[in-house]
Amino acid sequence: MNRTLSGRELEVARFARFSLSSKEIARMLRVCDGTVKKQLHHILPKLHLNSRVDLVRLLPAFQGAQNPREEMPES
């Protein structure tokens, strides 16, 4: 199994580390929330993780990084 994340998977992981919901991530990336869920489904096994909580723990927010919720477009 390929352990390298695609560009889109990296984007999803970046937003997921802020504990954003799939819907919120989908809005930021302008895709369907099902697409985000599918990407997360691929990300977790690649990184040997069991849940999104594990992903948040693995990829802590960098100091000074702004939470994307603050930039999220209104729906």
C-alpha positions as CSV (number, residue, x, y, z in Angstrom):
1,M,0.0,0.0,0.0
2,N,1.3,3.5,-0.9
3,R,1.9,5.5,2.3
4,T,2.3,8.8,0.4
5,L,-0.6,11.3,0.7
6,S,-1.8,12.9,-2.5
7,G,-2.0,16.7,-2.7
8,R,-5.7,16.7,-2.0
9,E,-5.3,14.3,0.9
10,L,-2.7,16.7,2.4
11,E,-5.2,19.6,2.0
12,V,-7.9,17.6,3.8
13,A,-5.5,16.5,6.6
14,R,-4.4,20.1,7.0
15,F,-8.0,21.2,7.6
16,A,-8.9,18.1,9.7
17,R,-6.1,18.9,12.1
18,F,-8.3,21.9,13.2
19,S,-11.1,19.4,14.0
20,L,-13.2,20.8,11.1
21,S,-16.2,18.7,10.1
22,S,-16.3,17.1,6.7
23,K,-18.9,19.7,5.6
24,E,-16.7,22.6,6.7
25,I,-13.7,21.1,4.9
26,A,-15.8,20.5,1.8
27,R,-16.8,24.2,1.8
28,M,-13.2,25.4,2.1
29,L,-12.1,23.1,-0.7
30,R,-15.3,23.6,-2.8
31,V,-16.0,19.9,-3.0
32,C,-18.8,17.6,-1.8
33,D,-18.6,16.5,1.8
34,G,-18.7,12.9,0.5
35,T,-15.4,13.6,-1.3
36,V,-13.8,14.7,2.0
37,K,-15.1,11.6,3.7
38,K,-13.6,9.5,1.0
39,Q,-10.3,11.3,1.2
40,L,-10.2,10.8,5.0
41,H,-11.1,7.1,4.4
42,H,-7.9,6.9,2.4
43,I,-5.7,9.0,4.7
44,L,-6.3,7.1,7.9
45,P,-5.0,3.7,6.8
46,K,-2.0,5.3,4.9
47,L,-0.9,6.9,8.2
48,H,-1.8,3.8,10.3
49,L,-4.5,5.7,12.1
50,N,-7.9,4.6,13.4
51,S,-9.8,7.9,13.6
52,R,-9.8,11.6,12.9
53,V,-8.9,12.1,16.6
54,D,-5.7,10.2,15.9
55,L,-5.1,12.5,12.9
56,V,-5.5,15.6,15.0
57,R,-3.0,14.2,17.5
58,L,-0.5,13.3,14.8
59,L,-0.7,16.7,13.0
60,P,-1.0,19.3,15.8
61,A,-1.7,22.8,14.7
62,F,1.5,24.7,14.1
63,Q,2.1,27.7,16.4
64,G,0.8,30.8,14.8
65,A,-1.3,28.9,12.2
66,Q,-4.7,30.4,11.8
67,N,-7.8,28.2,12.2
68,P,-9.4,28.0,8.8
69,R,-12.9,28.4,10.4
70,E,-12.0,32.1,10.8
71,E,-11.6,32.3,7.0
72,M,-14.6,30.1,6.1
73,P,-17.1,31.6,3.6
74,E,-20.6,31.9,4.8
75,S,-23.0,29.4,3.4
